[in-house]
Amino acid sequence: MSKTYFDETHCAIGHPKSTFMQWMLTVDHKRIGIMYAAVMFVFFFVAVFTAFAMRLELFAPGGQYMDGDTFNQAFTLHGVIMIFLFIIPGIPAIFGNIVMPLMIGAKDVSFPRLNWFTFWLYIAGCCIALASLFIGEGVADTGWTFYAPYSMNTGTNVIMALVAAFVLGFASILTGLNFLVTIHRLRAPGMTFFKMPLFVWGIYATAWIQLLATPVVGITLILAILEKYFGIGIFDPAKGGDPVLFQHLFWIYSHPAVYLMILPAFGIMSEIIPTFSRKEVFGYRTIALSSASIAGIGYLVWGHHLYTSGMSDVAKTVFSFLTFFVAIPTGVKFYDWVATMYQGKIVLSTPMIWALGTIITFAIGGITGITITMIGLDIHLQDTYYTVAHFHYAILGGVVFLMFAGMHYWFPLVTGKMYNERKAKIAFYLNFVGFNLLWFPMFIAGYYGMPRRYFDYLPEFQIYHQLSFIGAVIFIAGLIYMFWVFFKGWTQGEAATPNPWNATTLEWHLPTSPPPLENHTKVPYVDFDPYEYHHGEPVVKFNYETMQRID
């Protein structure tokens, strides 16, 4: 493909001459981010409705609509889509592409064509995952963790799922590399590391995890494929292998991947809180450095997933001790966010309401995570619905809720339109109530011994599943309503001003909304902190034509 054609397709989001092929071949980071969002949310709703089918099955004891094998395939499909196709790549691929270059004053990412290639590599991984549904014995039934030795012996199509995960991991590595180079090399003049917006810090810490941790799971998946095809005894004990080795290799990547999901989400929170508190962020450096600390500590704690696998008591104690350290930098962030809001001029716009709701849901997810860090409690609660509820409070109630907060926050920047605030708040309350009614009863069911991944259960657990089903209906209604509000805003909403939230970071200092081709009219010079307010008003203002500061 010629350079000329690439240049012709590198056009702005709202370019009137845009065609289908220009979108498919564009190297504009903003368009690539929008295409990521479109594909990922299609898969998101597939996974949501797969989970709803499981909730429908679990409404009453006994087999209703699925047998055990189908249920196993359903929760595997749900997990693989949500983890590998949506949550892990989600915020970096969408907002890392759309917003991060704007925030550092860059015209694009460092390697625009690599960015284009990475998107299509992601699409290739998605296509392989979809093909696994229709080739051979159907979708894998191992769960999203692909634990050996079962994954080595099942008759379902595990190999294609493993290949899909490998391809998606490779795309993640290239994305991380591109973002690292962009942040190091393309920051605006004067923007030191401690003048970067905190969302950029979240993307930066995430990119290091993508670059350093993802190859481990890639190697693990290749070893599993070699064993499946060639009978090499690596993980299968019947062939002289060690199944616990697979768990160690898998979680050496997959626990840092939890922070790969949450760190950019924390970055979104750190943008929204000062903007709608109309106040300079409290503890900027501690928030920035805590992101790096979480990324570093996250490499050392994978063993807490293996308490019941037969590891020594010494190893359990060491991993438990190290895991508690993750709570320290996370607690620092929460303290700084609350301190930022203290005596601020808080504006309860929709992004702020999503952020405040996330503080509640993620705090519940974090505190329940601390409980299962304790060895004795974890042995009781391992593989129960308590763990399921904890995971969804942390990931869905943390990562995805903050993704929705970011969608509301940057919606006027991307579309040039405003959604209906009243309807958007109704959508939030539907989601918040439905989410808590869906997942909180599972803490109780898990505490009383309800095992996860079972399609049948004892009658005493029925009330918890029925409450969860009602919550699922409300939650899905809220999701559909929220996206309808977005659609109506994009197609019929009022035109947005360039800076409707009175924010201070560079992405809001643009001549037009949506952003023009190559973003800022001129490269800005950054001689100020990213969050400066005085009596509720931004300290720094820009001339949009010259990109010079107006004091």
C-alpha positions as CSV (number, residue, x, y, z in Angstrom):
1,M,0.0,0.0,0.0
2,S,1.4,3.3,-1.1
3,K,2.4,6.1,1.3
4,T,0.2,8.5,-0.8
5,Y,-2.9,6.4,-0.2
6,F,-2.2,6.3,3.5
7,D,-1.8,10.1,3.6
8,E,-5.0,10.6,1.7
9,T,-6.9,8.5,4.2
10,H,-5.3,10.2,7.3
11,C,-8.2,12.6,7.6
12,A,-10.1,14.1,10.5
13,I,-13.0,12.4,12.3
14,G,-15.7,14.5,10.8
15,H,-14.2,14.9,7.3
16,P,-17.1,15.3,4.8
17,K,-15.4,13.1,2.1
18,S,-14.9,10.2,4.4
19,T,-15.6,6.8,2.8
20,F,-15.7,3.3,4.1
21,M,-12.2,2.5,2.8
22,Q,-10.8,5.7,4.2
23,W,-12.0,4.6,7.6
24,M,-10.6,1.1,7.1
25,L,-7.2,2.4,6.0
26,T,-6.8,5.5,8.1
27,V,-3.8,5.9,10.3
28,D,-5.4,8.8,12.3
29,H,-5.1,7.8,15.9
30,K,-8.6,9.2,16.7
31,R,-10.3,7.2,14.0
32,I,-8.5,4.0,15.0
33,G,-9.7,4.5,18.6
34,I,-13.3,4.9,17.5
35,M,-13.0,1.7,15.4
36,Y,-11.6,-0.1,18.4
37,A,-14.6,1.1,20.4
38,A,-17.1,0.0,17.8
39,V,-15.7,-3.5,17.6
40,M,-15.2,-3.9,21.3
41,F,-18.7,-2.9,22.3
42,V,-20.2,-5.4,19.9
43,F,-18.2,-8.1,21.6
44,F,-19.1,-6.6,25.0
45,F,-22.8,-7.0,24.4
46,V,-22.3,-10.6,23.0
47,A,-20.6,-11.4,26.4
48,V,-23.3,-9.6,28.3
49,F,-26.1,-11.6,26.7
50,T,-24.2,-14.8,27.2
51,A,-23.9,-14.0,30.9
52,F,-27.7,-13.2,30.9
53,A,-28.4,-16.7,29.4
54,M,-26.5,-18.2,32.3
55,R,-28.4,-16.1,34.8
56,L,-31.6,-17.3,33.2
57,E,-30.4,-20.9,33.6
58,L,-29.6,-20.3,37.3
59,F,-33.0,-18.7,38.1
60,A,-34.1,-22.0,39.6
61,P,-32.3,-25.3,40.6
62,G,-32.1,-28.1,38.1
63,G,-31.5,-27.9,34.4
64,Q,-33.7,-25.3,32.7
65,Y,-32.3,-24.5,29.2
66,M,-28.7,-25.8,29.3
67,D,-26.8,-29.0,30.3
68,G,-23.5,-28.8,32.1
69,D,-21.4,-28.9,29.0
70,T,-23.3,-26.0,27.4
71,F,-23.0,-24.0,30.6
72,N,-19.2,-24.6,30.7
73,Q,-19.0,-23.4,27.1
74,A,-21.1,-20.3,27.9
75,F,-19.0,-19.1,30.8
76,T,-15.8,-19.8,28.8
77,L,-17.2,-17.7,25.9
78,H,-18.2,-14.9,28.3
79,G,-14.9,-14.9,30.1
80,V,-12.7,-15.1,26.9
81,I,-14.6,-12.2,25.2
82,M,-14.7,-10.0,28.3
83,I,-11.1,-10.5,29.3
84,F,-9.2,-10.8,26.1
85,L,-11.4,-9.0,23.6
86,F,-12.8,-6.2,25.7
87,I,-11.4,-5.3,29.2
88,I,-7.7,-5.9,28.8
89,P,-7.3,-3.9,25.5
90,G,-10.3,-1.6,26.1
91,I,-9.3,1.6,27.7
92,P,-5.7,1.7,26.3
93,A,-6.9,0.9,22.8
94,I,-9.9,3.3,22.9
95,F,-8.9,6.3,25.0
96,G,-5.2,5.7,24.8
97,N,-5.6,6.2,21.0
98,I,-8.2,8.9,21.0
99,V,-7.1,11.1,23.9
100,M,-3.5,10.4,25.0
101,P,-1.8,12.1,22.0
102,L,-4.1,15.1,22.4
103,M,-3.2,15.3,26.1
104,I,0.6,15.5,25.4
105,G,0.3,17.9,22.5
106,A,1.3,15.3,19.8
107,K,0.0,15.2,16.3
108,D,-0.3,11.4,16.4
109,V,1.3,8.3,18.0
110,S,4.9,7.7,17.2
111,F,4.2,4.9,14.7
112,P,0.9,5.5,13.0
113,R,1.2,2.7,10.5
114,L,2.1,0.2,13.3
115,N,-1.0,1.5,15.1
116,W,-3.1,0.7,12.0
117,F,-1.5,-2.8,11.8
118,T,-2.1,-3.4,15.5
119,F,-5.8,-2.7,15.1
120,W,-6.1,-5.2,12.3
121,L,-4.0,-7.7,14.3
122,Y,-6.6,-7.3,17.0
123,I,-9.4,-7.9,14.4
124,A,-7.5,-11.1,13.3
125,G,-7.5,-12.4,16.8
126,C,-11.2,-11.7,17.2
127,C,-11.9,-13.5,13.9
128,I,-9.9,-16.6,15.1
129,A,-11.9,-16.5,18.4
130,L,-15.1,-16.4,16.4
131,A,-14.0,-19.2,14.1
132,S,-13.5,-21.4,17.1
133,L,-17.2,-21.4,17.7
134,F,-17.9,-23.1,14.4
135,I,-14.9,-25.3,13.7
136,G,-14.4,-28.7,15.3
137,E,-16.4,-29.4,18.5
138,G,-17.3,-25.8,19.2
139,V,-16.2,-23.3,21.7
140,A,-13.8,-24.3,24.5
141,D,-15.2,-25.3,27.8
142,T,-12.2,-24.7,30.0
143,G,-13.0,-21.3,31.4
144,W,-11.0,-18.3,30.3
145,T,-7.9,-19.6,32.3
146,F,-7.4,-22.7,30.0
147,Y,-6.1,-24.7,33.0
148,A,-4.1,-27.8,32.2
149,P,-4.5,-30.8,32.2
150,Y,-8.1,-30.4,31.2
151,S,-7.4,-28.0,28.3
152,M,-4.9,-30.6,27.0
153,N,-7.5,-33.4,26.9
154,T,-10.9,-31.8,26.2
155,G,-12.5,-32.5,22.8
156,T,-13.6,-28.9,22.3
157,N,-11.7,-26.4,20.2
158,V,-9.2,-25.1,22.7
159,I,-6.4,-24.7,20.2
160,M,-8.1,-21.9,18.2
161,A,-9.0,-20.1,21.4
162,L,-5.3,-20.3,22.5
163,V,-4.2,-19.0,19.1
164,A,-6.7,-16.1,19.3
165,A,-5.4,-15.2,22.8
166,F,-1.8,-15.3,21.5
167,V,-2.6,-13.0,18.6
168,L,-4.4,-10.6,20.8
169,G,-1.5,-10.6,23.2
170,F,0.9,-9.8,20.4
171,A,-1.3,-6.8,19.4
172,S,-1.2,-5.7,23.1
173,I,2.6,-5.8,23.1
174,L,2.8,-3.6,20.0
175,T,0.3,-1.2,21.4
176,G,2.3,-0.9,24.6
177,L,5.5,-0.3,22.6
178,N,3.9,2.4,20.5
179,F,2.5,4.2,23.5
180,L,5.8,4.1,25.4
181,V,7.7,5.6,22.5
182,T,5.0,8.2,22.0
183,I,5.0,9.4,25.6
184,H,8.8,9.5,25.7
185,R,9.4,11.2,22.4
186,L,6.3,13.2,21.4
187,R,5.4,15.2,24.5
188,A,5.0,18.9,23.9
189,P,8.0,21.2,24.7
190,G,8.1,21.9,28.4
191,M,6.0,19.0,29.4
192,T,8.1,17.0,31.8
193,F,7.0,13.7,33.2
194,F,5.6,15.5,36.2
195,K,3.6,17.9,34.1
196,M,1.8,15.1,32.2
197,P,-1.9,14.5,32.8
198,L,-2.6,11.6,35.2
199,F,-4.4,9.7,32.5
200,V,-1.2,9.6,30.6
201,W,0.6,8.3,33.7
202,G,-2.0,5.5,33.8
203,I,-1.4,4.6,30.1
204,Y,2.4,4.8,30.6
205,A,2.4,2.3,33.5
206,T,0.0,0.1,31.6
207,A,2.2,0.1,28.5
208,W,5.1,-1.3,30.6
209,I,2.9,-4.1,31.8
210,Q,1.8,-4.8,28.2
211,L,5.4,-4.9,27.0
212,L,7.0,-6.9,29.8
213,A,4.2,-9.2,31.1
214,T,2.3,-10.2,28.0
215,P,5.2,-12.2,26.4
216,V,5.0,-14.6,29.4
217,V,1.4,-15.6,28.6
218,G,2.3,-15.8,24.9
219,I,5.1,-18.3,25.7
220,T,2.7,-20.2,28.0
221,L,0.0,-20.5,25.2
222,I,2.6,-21.7,22.7
223,L,3.8,-24.4,25.1
224,A,0.1,-25.5,25.6
225,I,-0.4,-25.6,21.8
226,L,2.8,-27.7,21.4
227,E,1.7,-30.1,24.1
228,K,-1.8,-30.4,22.6
229,Y,-0.4,-31.1,19.1
230,F,2.8,-33.0,19.7
231,G,2.2,-34.7,23.1
232,I,5.2,-33.0,24.8
233,G,4.9,-33.5,28.5
234,I,5.0,-29.9,29.8
235,F,1.7,-29.5,31.8
236,D,-0.1,-32.8,31.6
237,P,1.0,-35.1,34.6
238,A,0.1,-38.2,32.5
239,K,3.0,-37.3,30.2
240,G,5.4,-36.2,33.0
241,G,4.3,-32.6,33.0
242,D,3.3,-30.3,35.9
243,P,-0.2,-28.6,35.8
244,V,0.8,-26.2,38.6
245,L,3.5,-24.8,36.3
246,F,0.8,-23.8,33.8
247,Q,-1.0,-21.9,36.6
248,H,2.2,-20.1,37.7
249,L,3.0,-19.1,34.1
250,F,-0.6,-18.0,33.4
251,W,-0.9,-15.9,36.5
252,I,2.5,-14.3,36.2
253,Y,0.9,-12.5,33.3
254,S,-2.8,-12.5,34.3
255,H,-2.4,-10.8,37.7
256,P,-0.4,-7.9,36.3
257,A,-3.1,-7.9,33.6
258,V,-5.6,-6.9,36.3
259,Y,-3.6,-3.8,36.9
260,L,-3.3,-3.4,33.1
261,M,-7.1,-3.1,33.2
262,I,-7.4,-0.8,36.2
263,L,-4.5,1.6,35.9
264,P,-5.8,3.5,32.9
265,A,-9.2,3.5,34.5
266,F,-7.7,5.1,37.6
267,G,-6.2,7.6,35.1
268,I,-9.7,8.5,34.0
269,M,-10.8,9.0,37.6
270,S,-7.8,11.3,38.1
271,E,-9.0,13.5,35.2
272,I,-12.7,13.6,36.2
273,I,-12.3,14.4,39.9
274,P,-10.3,17.6,39.7
275,T,-12.3,18.8,36.7
276,F,-15.6,18.5,38.4
277,S,-14.3,19.6,41.8
278,R,-12.9,22.8,40.2
279,K,-9.8,22.3,42.2
280,E,-6.2,21.3,41.7
281,V,-5.6,17.6,42.2
282,F,-4.4,16.8,45.7
283,G,-1.1,14.8,45.7
284,Y,-0.4,14.8,42.0
285,R,3.1,13.2,42.4
286,T,1.8,10.5,44.8
287,I,-1.0,9.6,42.3
288,A,1.5,9.4,39.4
289,L,4.1,7.4,41.4
290,S,1.4,5.1,42.8
291,S,0.5,4.0,39.3
292,A,4.1,3.0,38.7
293,S,4.2,1.3,42.2
294,I,1.0,-0.7,41.5
295,A,2.5,-1.8,38.1
296,G,5.7,-2.9,39.9
297,I,4.2,-4.7,42.8
298,G,1.7,-6.4,40.5
299,Y,4.5,-8.6,39.1
300,L,5.2,-10.1,42.6
301,V,1.7,-11.3,43.8
302,W,0.5,-13.9,41.3
303,G,0.8,-16.7,43.8
304,H,-2.3,-15.7,45.7
305,H,-4.3,-17.4,43.0
306,L,-2.7,-20.7,43.9
307,Y,-3.3,-21.0,47.6
308,T,-5.3,-24.2,47.1
309,S,-2.9,-25.7,44.5
310,G,-0.6,-27.3,47.0
311,M,2.2,-24.7,47.4
312,S,4.2,-24.6,50.6
313,D,3.0,-22.6,53.6
314,V,6.1,-20.4,53.4
315,A,5.2,-19.5,49.8
316,K,1.6,-18.8,50.7
317,T,2.7,-16.5,53.5
318,V,5.1,-14.6,51.3
319,F,2.5,-14.1,48.5
320,S,-0.1,-13.1,51.1
321,F,2.3,-10.5,52.6
322,L,3.3,-9.1,49.2
323,T,-0.4,-8.8,48.1
324,F,-1.3,-6.6,51.0
325,F,1.3,-4.1,49.7
326,V,-0.9,-3.5,46.6
327,A,-3.5,-1.9,48.8
328,I,-1.1,0.8,49.9
329,P,-0.6,2.7,46.6
330,T,-4.3,2.0,45.7
331,G,-5.3,3.5,49.1
332,V,-3.1,6.6,48.3
333,K,-5.1,7.2,45.2
334,F,-8.4,7.0,47.0
335,Y,-7.2,9.3,49.7
336,D,-5.9,11.9,47.1
337,W,-9.2,11.7,45.2
338,V,-11.3,12.4,48.3
339,A,-8.9,15.1,49.4
340,T,-9.2,16.7,46.0
341,M,-13.0,16.9,46.4
342,Y,-12.7,18.3,49.9
343,Q,-13.8,22.0,49.9
344,G,-14.0,21.8,46.1
345,K,-16.8,23.4,44.0
346,I,-18.2,20.0,43.0
347,V,-20.3,19.9,39.9
348,L,-22.5,16.7,39.7
349,S,-22.4,16.2,36.0
350,T,-22.8,12.7,34.6
351,P,-19.1,11.9,34.4
352,M,-18.6,12.9,38.1
353,I,-21.6,10.8,39.1
354,W,-20.1,7.8,37.4
355,A,-16.8,8.5,39.1
356,L,-18.4,8.7,42.6
357,G,-20.4,5.5,42.0
358,T,-17.1,3.8,41.0
359,I,-15.5,4.8,44.2
360,I,-18.2,2.8,46.0
361,T,-18.2,-0.2,43.8
362,F,-14.4,-0.5,43.5
363,A,-14.0,0.0,47.2
364,I,-16.2,-3.0,47.8
365,G,-14.2,-5.0,45.3
366,G,-10.9,-3.9,46.8
367,I,-11.9,-4.6,50.4
368,T,-13.3,-8.1,49.5
369,G,-10.0,-8.7,47.7
370,I,-8.1,-8.0,50.9
371,T,-10.2,-10.7,52.6
372,I,-9.3,-13.4,50.1
373,T,-5.7,-12.4,50.3
374,M,-5.8,-13.9,53.8
375,I,-4.9,-17.6,53.4
376,G,-7.4,-19.1,55.7
377,L,-10.4,-17.2,54.3
378,D,-9.3,-17.8,50.8
379,I,-9.2,-21.6,51.3
380,H,-12.9,-21.3,52.4
381,L,-14.0,-18.9,49.7
382,Q,-11.8,-20.1,46.7
383,D,-14.0,-21.2,43.8
384,T,-17.2,-19.9,45.4
385,Y,-19.5,-17.1,44.2
386,Y,-17.7,-14.8,46.7
387,T,-14.7,-14.8,44.3
388,V,-17.0,-14.2,41.4
389,A,-18.6,-11.2,43.1
390,H,-15.3,-9.8,44.2
391,F,-13.9,-10.0,40.6
392,H,-16.9,-8.3,39.1
393,Y,-17.0,-5.5,41.6
394,A,-13.3,-4.8,40.9
395,I,-13.3,-5.2,37.2
396,L,-16.9,-4.4,36.1
397,G,-17.6,-2.0,38.9
398,G,-14.1,-0.5,38.6
399,V,-12.7,-0.7,35.1
400,V,-15.9,-0.8,33.0
401,F,-17.7,1.8,35.2
402,L,-14.7,4.2,34.7
403,M,-14.7,3.4,31.0
404,F,-18.3,4.6,30.9
405,A,-17.3,7.7,33.0
406,G,-14.6,8.4,30.4
407,M,-17.1,7.9,27.5
408,H,-19.4,10.6,29.1
409,Y,-16.4,12.9,29.8
410,W,-14.8,12.8,26.4
411,F,-18.1,12.4,24.4
412,P,-18.2,16.1,23.4
413,L,-14.6,16.0,22.5
414,V,-15.0,13.1,20.1
415,T,-18.4,13.9,18.6
416,G,-18.7,17.7,18.9
417,K,-22.2,17.1,20.4
418,M,-23.7,16.9,23.9
419,Y,-25.9,14.1,25.2
420,N,-29.0,14.8,27.4
421,E,-27.7,15.1,30.9
422,R,-31.0,14.1,32.6
423,K,-31.3,11.0,30.6
424,A,-27.6,10.1,31.1
425,K,-28.1,10.3,34.9
426,I,-31.1,8.1,34.7
427,A,-29.0,5.5,32.8
428,F,-26.3,5.7,35.6
429,Y,-28.8,5.0,38.3
430,L,-30.3,2.1,36.4
431,N,-26.8,0.7,36.0
432,F,-25.7,1.3,39.6
433,V,-28.8,-0.2,41.2
434,G,-28.8,-3.2,38.8
435,F,-25.1,-3.8,39.2
436,N,-25.3,-4.0,43.0
437,L,-28.5,-6.1,43.0
438,L,-26.8,-8.4,40.5
439,W,-23.5,-9.0,42.3
440,F,-23.9,-8.3,46.0
441,P,-26.1,-11.4,46.7
442,M,-23.3,-13.5,45.4
443,F,-21.1,-12.5,48.3
444,I,-23.6,-14.0,50.6
445,A,-24.2,-17.1,48.5
446,G,-20.4,-17.6,48.2
447,Y,-19.9,-17.2,52.0
448,Y,-22.4,-19.9,52.6
449,G,-20.6,-22.2,50.1
450,M,-22.2,-21.8,46.7
451,P,-19.5,-23.0,44.2
452,R,-18.9,-21.1,41.0
453,R,-19.2,-22.6,37.5
454,Y,-22.0,-25.0,38.4
455,F,-25.2,-24.9,36.4
456,D,-27.2,-26.5,39.3
457,Y,-27.3,-25.8,43.0
458,L,-29.1,-26.6,46.3
459,P,-32.5,-25.0,46.9
460,E,-31.2,-22.8,49.7
461,F,-29.2,-20.7,47.2
462,Q,-32.2,-20.0,45.0
463,I,-33.1,-16.6,46.5
464,Y,-29.6,-15.2,45.8
465,H,-29.8,-16.3,42.2
466,Q,-33.2,-14.8,41.8
467,L,-32.1,-11.5,43.2
468,S,-29.2,-11.6,40.9
469,F,-31.5,-12.2,37.9
470,I,-33.6,-9.2,38.7
471,G,-30.4,-7.1,39.0
472,A,-29.2,-8.4,35.7
473,V,-32.5,-7.3,34.0
474,I,-32.1,-3.8,35.5
475,F,-28.4,-3.6,34.6
476,I,-28.9,-4.6,31.0
477,A,-31.8,-2.2,30.7
478,G,-29.5,0.5,32.0
479,L,-26.7,-0.4,29.5
480,I,-29.1,-0.3,26.5
481,Y,-30.6,3.0,27.7
482,M,-27.1,4.5,28.2
483,F,-26.1,3.6,24.6
484,W,-29.4,4.9,23.3
485,V,-28.6,8.3,25.0
486,F,-25.2,8.3,23.4
487,F,-26.7,7.6,20.0
488,K,-29.3,10.3,20.3
489,G,-26.7,12.7,21.5
490,W,-24.3,12.0,18.6
491,T,-27.1,12.2,16.0
492,Q,-29.4,14.9,17.4
493,G,-27.5,16.5,20.3
494,E,-26.7,20.2,20.7
495,A,-23.3,21.3,19.4
496,A,-20.6,21.2,22.1
497,T,-18.2,24.0,22.9
498,P,-14.5,23.2,22.7
499,N,-14.3,23.0,26.5
500,P,-17.7,22.3,27.9
501,W,-16.4,21.0,31.3
502,N,-14.0,23.9,32.0
503,A,-11.2,21.4,32.1
504,T,-7.5,22.3,32.1
505,T,-5.7,19.6,30.2
506,L,-4.5,20.0,26.6
507,E,-7.1,17.9,24.8
508,W,-9.7,20.6,25.7
509,H,-7.5,23.3,24.2
510,L,-8.4,22.6,20.6
511,P,-9.8,25.0,17.9
512,T,-12.7,22.7,17.1
513,S,-14.6,19.7,18.4
514,P,-14.2,17.0,17.1
515,P,-10.5,17.6,16.9
516,P,-9.1,18.5,13.5
517,L,-6.5,16.5,11.5
518,E,-3.1,16.5,13.3
519,N,-4.9,17.9,16.4
520,H,-3.5,21.2,17.7
521,T,-3.1,24.1,15.3
522,K,0.5,24.5,16.6
523,V,2.6,22.6,19.0
524,P,1.8,24.0,22.4
525,Y,4.5,25.0,24.9
526,V,3.6,23.6,28.4
527,D,5.0,25.7,31.2
528,F,2.2,25.0,33.7
529,D,0.9,22.1,35.8
530,P,-1.9,20.1,34.2
531,Y,-4.5,20.9,36.9
532,E,-4.5,24.6,37.9
533,Y,-7.7,26.2,39.3
534,H,-8.2,29.4,41.2
535,H,-11.6,30.0,42.8
536,G,-13.1,27.3,40.6
537,E,-11.8,28.7,37.3
538,P,-8.9,27.4,35.2
539,V,-5.8,29.4,35.7
540,V,-4.4,28.7,32.2
541,K,-6.2,29.7,29.1
542,F,-5.1,29.3,25.5
543,N,-5.4,31.2,22.2
544,Y,-6.6,28.3,20.0
545,E,-4.9,29.7,16.9
546,T,-1.4,30.4,18.3
547,M,-1.6,27.7,21.1
548,Q,0.0,30.3,23.4
549,R,-0.9,30.7,27.0
550,I,-3.2,33.6,27.9
551,D,-2.8,34.7,31.6
